[in-house]
């Protein structure tokens, strides 16, 4: 609350005497003058009445009284007028200072707005533009003087202007900030804008205007749409691959079974009459048919790996490892392997069936490629990293040369001959597919003759599925 001293501060500062003062004005000066004149006339008349003076002396006294009154009142009025002039001068200086500060602030805000690559503008409650930055002027294709003080009807076609003004009224009525995408017609073509609008308050509840910030996201929207189209094409390609896998598992295997059957029939019927080379050729044919049949089955397994039939759920990794080891129990016993499984394996997000296959393939490889001079020793551990679990399957096997660290994860890639190690070379490709499907990474560290450690990561939160659809402007949003 203002105090009397606050109200009279300019006059007090003017006098600079520490006494209380007041703001002199024309009305107050006239009142003071009338009061002094009345008091002077009353006092001087009483004084003259008490004195016994001649007419000449009375006239002289009246003249002196008049001049004295003029001198006194002139001095008083001069001081009052001087205080009033100083007060007005100080007030004008204060107003000029405040206006200068407001102008500097406005220029600073304009400079900041002009430095932005977003279109920034402000309107009053009637929809008239109060401010627009350089980018907004550029997108409008007009001069700033053609925009300030005018509403959208002067800038856009009638239908577009009506839609924009309706948006503005909704923002003012709701009193909340809204963000939406819109297509804007500019001199540079249709641009996709991410627009945010909100009310401007002057301290009261009722908004006195609104602000808007529009960011050009045309390239980002185009890239998003292109990515969605590529994802749709990839989904179609995956569907075609599934269809191929189905055909491969049924139709392609039938001729292989016929080849194997007739080769066996040929061997049984004509075997005694064939020489050794002919029998060897028959064995090669049978082995090739069987190997091709197995490759077809492995290809089917590869196509099915990483197919999310249901949402990811928490899976006990310890139970997954135990299941994989149980499936390999005969191979573990035959190799005399020792399994060191960490006791504190966590629960992870994923598909239980795929994770069992992943661990089973890695442990199976460790059993297959063990060193001949020592029993296999296989360990499974897990550690926590930033936002992910890092699982390691280690062994003391024959190891891998560094130049093959990437190649072994490709489909149908083998490092050894079939007479030494059986298989089609697709197991690690399936592992990589499963890990990528779970949103993780897989790699190997190995020293030839010492052993290998396969690392893979699993996110602690399930990866979000890719959302579909394309951008579409809402009705009335194009301008």
Order of alpha helices (4+ residues) and beta strands (2+ residues): alpha-alpha-alpha-alpha-beta-beta-alpha-alpha-beta-beta-beta-alpha-alpha-alpha-beta-alpha-alpha-beta-beta-alpha-beta-beta-alpha-beta-beta
